[in-house]
Amino acid sequence: MSSSAQPTFLCIGIQKAGTSWLYRMVEQHPEVCCADPKEPHFFNRHYHKGLDWYLAHFQCEEQTRAVGEFTPDYLWVRDAHSEARGFEATPDVPARVAEHFPDVQLIVILRDPVSRAVSSYFHHIGANRVSPNRRISEVGDQWGIRSMGHYAEHLERWFRYFPRERFQILIYEDDLTGDARVDTLSNVFRHIGVDDNFQPEHMDARYNKRRSPFDYRLSRLPGRLQHMARKYVPEVVKQSRFWDIPVSEDEMEELRRYYAPHNERLAHLLDRELPW
């Protein structure tokens, strides 16, 4: 018999860093109950709906030992950034979480901020928020494309409300690739207080893979036209370089320079050498 329960852990971020994969692995654990849907966005978008609305997302069984959700926007502090363009003002999410669930365990996944920014750029093209005809250098101040990569700043905000030992901070390139994933999952399960010997299925699966340039450009069309184009346009046309959405090496290098001081601040904060 299922019943609502209170969260004991949150995966708070960050976007485009493997949170979907981790969710798919963790939700298989028989002692874990995850929110439905994966991203309730309660603390940043739906707080006005009340705690009962939020808790109704957790329908758990008797054997449950850990209850949690995965909303990768929670880490992002955007109230101090001009890069908040495209989003409404953001409340202090860490303060809200601490008020309601002061004992919660927290999981963070970080990824090379340059790669994450490029992935975010394509994500927002696919969501029809950014035109594929605009370069990443032109839209970096929108939708958090750049500012989500200010990892140290975001973590420092969370550290004001929760002790450092509550956080399990994973680095995508070190912890969520290859054979490292086995140990990472054991550590995650241990962190949230469930059997750490459990091994999920489909660990090699990929989620939210980048689509083709042709498919991204279709996002500007009405749904019916998108369907027709996917069905009837010849494959040789779909694969044409004509549809490419380029990110130049100069733009990549500019992003590397931009993130350099942020990465240095993060390495110092975590006392950890970073792989990017």
C-alpha positions as CSV (number, residue, x, y, z in Angstrom):
1,M,0.0,0.0,0.0
2,S,1.4,3.4,-1.0
3,S,1.3,6.6,1.0
4,S,2.9,10.0,0.7
5,A,6.2,10.6,2.5
6,Q,8.6,13.5,3.1
7,P,11.9,13.7,1.0
8,T,15.1,12.6,2.7
9,F,17.3,13.5,-0.2
10,L,17.4,15.9,-3.2
11,C,19.5,15.9,-6.3
12,I,19.7,19.6,-6.9
13,G,21.7,19.9,-10.1
14,I,23.0,20.8,-12.4
15,Q,21.3,20.8,-15.8
16,K,22.9,18.8,-18.6
17,A,25.2,16.9,-16.3
18,G,23.8,13.4,-16.0
19,T,21.0,13.9,-13.5
20,S,18.6,11.9,-15.8
21,W,20.9,8.9,-15.8
22,L,21.4,9.0,-12.1
23,Y,17.6,9.3,-11.6
24,R,17.0,6.2,-13.8
25,M,19.6,4.3,-11.8
26,V,18.4,5.4,-8.3
27,E,14.7,4.9,-9.0
28,Q,15.3,1.2,-9.6
29,H,16.4,0.6,-6.0
30,P,13.7,-1.2,-4.1
31,E,14.3,0.9,-1.0
32,V,14.1,4.2,-2.8
33,C,10.9,6.2,-3.6
34,C,11.3,9.0,-6.2
35,A,9.0,11.8,-7.0
36,D,6.6,11.4,-9.9
37,P,7.4,13.3,-12.1
38,K,11.2,13.4,-11.8
39,E,11.4,17.2,-11.5
40,P,8.6,18.6,-9.3
41,H,10.2,22.1,-9.3
42,F,8.4,22.8,-6.1
43,F,11.0,25.1,-4.4
44,N,11.6,27.3,-7.4
45,R,8.4,27.3,-9.5
46,H,5.5,25.8,-7.6
47,Y,6.1,26.8,-4.0
48,H,2.8,28.8,-4.0
49,K,0.9,25.5,-4.4
50,G,1.8,24.5,-0.9
51,L,3.6,21.6,0.9
52,D,0.7,19.2,0.5
53,W,0.8,19.6,-3.3
54,Y,4.6,18.8,-3.2
55,L,4.3,15.8,-0.9
56,A,1.6,14.2,-3.0
57,H,4.4,13.6,-5.6
58,F,5.8,10.9,-3.3
59,Q,3.8,7.7,-3.2
60,C,5.9,5.2,-1.3
61,E,5.8,1.6,-0.3
62,E,6.5,0.2,3.2
63,Q,10.0,-1.0,2.3
64,T,11.1,2.6,1.4
65,R,14.1,3.9,3.3
66,A,14.9,6.9,1.2
67,V,12.6,9.4,-0.5
68,G,13.8,12.0,-3.0
69,E,13.5,14.0,-6.2
70,F,15.8,15.3,-9.0
71,T,15.2,18.9,-10.0
72,P,18.5,20.1,-11.5
73,D,17.5,23.8,-11.4
74,Y,17.6,23.9,-7.6
75,L,21.4,24.5,-7.5
76,W,21.3,27.5,-9.8
77,V,21.4,30.9,-8.1
78,R,20.3,33.4,-10.6
79,D,18.9,36.4,-8.7
80,A,22.2,38.2,-9.0
81,H,22.8,37.7,-12.7
82,S,21.8,39.5,-15.8
83,E,21.9,36.1,-17.3
84,A,18.5,35.4,-15.7
85,R,16.9,36.7,-18.9
86,G,14.2,34.4,-19.9
87,F,13.3,33.4,-16.3
88,E,11.3,35.0,-13.6
89,A,13.0,36.1,-10.4
90,T,14.2,33.2,-8.3
91,P,13.5,32.8,-4.6
92,D,16.2,31.6,-2.2
93,V,15.7,27.9,-2.9
94,P,18.3,26.7,-0.2
95,A,16.5,28.7,2.5
96,R,13.1,27.2,1.5
97,V,14.6,23.6,1.5
98,A,16.2,24.3,4.9
99,E,13.0,25.6,6.4
100,H,11.0,22.5,5.5
101,F,13.6,19.7,5.4
102,P,16.6,20.7,7.5
103,D,17.9,17.1,7.6
104,V,17.8,16.3,3.9
105,Q,20.8,14.8,2.1
106,L,21.9,16.6,-1.0
107,I,23.4,15.3,-4.3
108,V,25.1,17.6,-6.8
109,I,26.6,16.7,-10.2
110,L,28.9,19.1,-11.9
111,R,30.2,19.0,-15.5
112,D,32.8,20.9,-17.5
113,P,31.0,24.3,-17.7
114,V,32.0,24.8,-21.3
115,S,30.5,21.5,-22.4
116,R,27.5,22.2,-20.2
117,A,27.0,25.6,-21.7
118,V,27.1,24.2,-25.3
119,S,24.7,21.4,-24.3
120,S,22.4,24.0,-22.7
121,Y,22.5,26.1,-25.9
122,F,21.3,23.2,-28.0
123,H,18.7,22.3,-25.3
124,H,17.1,25.7,-25.5
125,I,17.2,25.7,-29.3
126,G,15.3,22.4,-29.1
127,A,12.8,23.9,-26.7
128,N,12.2,26.8,-29.2
129,R,13.5,29.4,-26.7
130,V,16.6,30.3,-28.7
131,S,16.8,30.7,-32.5
132,P,19.2,28.3,-34.2
133,N,20.3,31.2,-36.3
134,R,21.8,33.0,-33.2
135,R,25.3,32.1,-32.1
136,I,26.0,30.9,-28.6
137,S,28.1,34.0,-28.1
138,E,25.0,36.1,-28.7
139,V,22.6,34.3,-26.3
140,G,24.9,33.3,-23.5
141,D,23.2,35.8,-21.2
142,Q,19.8,34.0,-21.6
143,W,18.3,31.0,-20.0
144,G,21.3,30.4,-17.7
145,I,23.4,29.2,-20.6
146,R,26.5,30.8,-19.0
147,S,25.5,31.5,-15.4
148,M,24.6,27.9,-14.5
149,G,28.3,27.3,-14.8
150,H,29.1,29.6,-11.8
151,Y,29.3,26.4,-9.7
152,A,31.3,27.8,-6.7
153,E,28.9,30.7,-6.3
154,H,25.9,28.4,-6.3
155,L,27.4,25.9,-3.9
156,E,28.5,28.7,-1.5
157,R,24.9,29.8,-1.2
158,W,23.8,26.2,-0.3
159,F,26.7,25.9,2.2
160,R,25.2,28.7,4.1
161,Y,22.2,26.6,5.0
162,F,23.5,23.0,5.1
163,P,26.8,21.5,6.5
164,R,29.3,20.4,3.9
165,E,28.9,16.7,4.9
166,R,25.3,16.7,3.7
167,F,26.5,17.1,0.1
168,Q,27.7,14.4,-2.2
169,I,29.3,16.3,-5.0
170,L,30.0,14.3,-8.2
171,I,32.0,15.4,-11.2
172,Y,30.5,14.0,-14.4
173,E,33.8,13.4,-16.1
174,D,35.3,11.5,-13.1
175,D,32.3,9.9,-11.5
176,L,29.6,9.3,-14.1
177,T,31.6,7.7,-17.0
178,G,32.9,4.2,-17.6
179,D,33.7,1.8,-14.8
180,A,33.6,4.7,-12.2
181,R,29.8,4.5,-12.3
182,V,29.7,1.3,-10.3
183,D,31.5,2.9,-7.3
184,T,29.6,6.1,-7.7
185,L,26.2,4.4,-7.4
186,S,27.4,2.5,-4.3
187,N,28.5,5.8,-2.8
188,V,25.2,7.5,-3.7
189,F,23.2,4.7,-2.2
190,R,25.3,4.9,1.0
191,H,24.8,8.6,1.1
192,I,21.0,8.4,1.0
193,G,20.9,5.5,3.4
194,V,20.0,2.4,1.4
195,D,21.6,-0.9,0.5
196,D,24.8,0.0,-1.4
197,N,25.2,-3.4,-2.9
198,F,22.3,-3.0,-5.3
199,Q,23.2,-2.8,-8.9
200,P,20.7,-1.3,-11.3
201,E,20.0,-2.5,-14.9
202,H,20.9,-0.6,-18.1
203,M,23.9,1.3,-16.6
204,D,25.2,2.0,-20.1
205,A,22.0,3.7,-21.3
206,R,22.2,7.3,-22.4
207,Y,19.5,9.9,-21.8
208,N,18.8,13.2,-23.4
209,K,21.2,12.7,-26.3
210,R,21.9,15.6,-28.6
211,R,19.6,15.6,-31.6
212,S,20.6,16.2,-35.2
213,P,20.9,19.8,-36.5
214,F,18.0,19.1,-38.8
215,D,15.8,18.1,-35.9
216,Y,16.8,21.1,-33.8
217,R,15.9,23.4,-36.7
218,L,12.5,21.8,-37.0
219,S,11.7,23.1,-33.5
220,R,10.7,26.4,-35.1
221,L,7.9,24.8,-37.0
222,P,4.4,23.9,-35.8
223,G,4.1,20.3,-34.5
224,R,2.2,18.9,-37.5
225,L,4.9,20.3,-39.9
226,Q,7.7,18.8,-37.7
227,H,6.0,15.4,-37.9
228,M,5.7,15.6,-41.7
229,A,9.3,16.8,-42.2
230,R,10.6,13.9,-40.1
231,K,8.5,11.4,-42.0
232,Y,8.9,12.6,-45.6
233,V,12.3,14.5,-45.9
234,P,14.9,12.1,-47.4
235,E,17.6,11.0,-45.0
236,V,20.3,12.4,-47.3
237,V,18.7,15.8,-47.0
238,K,18.4,15.5,-43.2
239,Q,22.1,14.7,-43.0
240,S,23.2,17.7,-45.1
241,R,25.7,20.2,-43.6
242,F,23.2,22.9,-44.6
243,W,21.4,22.4,-41.3
244,D,24.5,22.7,-39.1
245,I,24.4,24.9,-36.0
246,P,28.1,25.8,-35.5
247,V,29.9,26.5,-32.3
248,S,33.3,27.8,-33.4
249,E,36.6,27.1,-31.7
250,D,36.9,30.9,-31.0
251,E,33.6,30.7,-29.1
252,M,34.7,27.6,-27.2
253,E,38.0,29.4,-26.3
254,E,36.0,32.5,-25.1
255,L,34.0,30.2,-22.8
256,R,37.1,28.6,-21.5
257,R,38.6,32.0,-20.6
258,Y,35.2,33.1,-19.1
259,Y,35.0,30.1,-16.8
260,A,38.7,30.0,-15.7
261,P,38.2,32.1,-12.6
262,H,35.0,30.3,-11.7
263,N,36.8,26.9,-12.0
264,E,39.7,28.1,-9.9
265,R,37.2,29.2,-7.2
266,L,35.4,25.9,-7.4
267,A,38.7,23.8,-7.1
268,H,39.6,25.8,-4.0
269,L,36.1,25.4,-2.5
270,L,36.1,21.7,-3.0
271,D,39.8,21.2,-2.4
272,R,39.8,19.0,-5.4
273,E,41.6,19.0,-8.7
274,L,39.1,19.3,-11.6
275,P,39.3,17.4,-14.8
276,W,38.5,20.4,-17.0
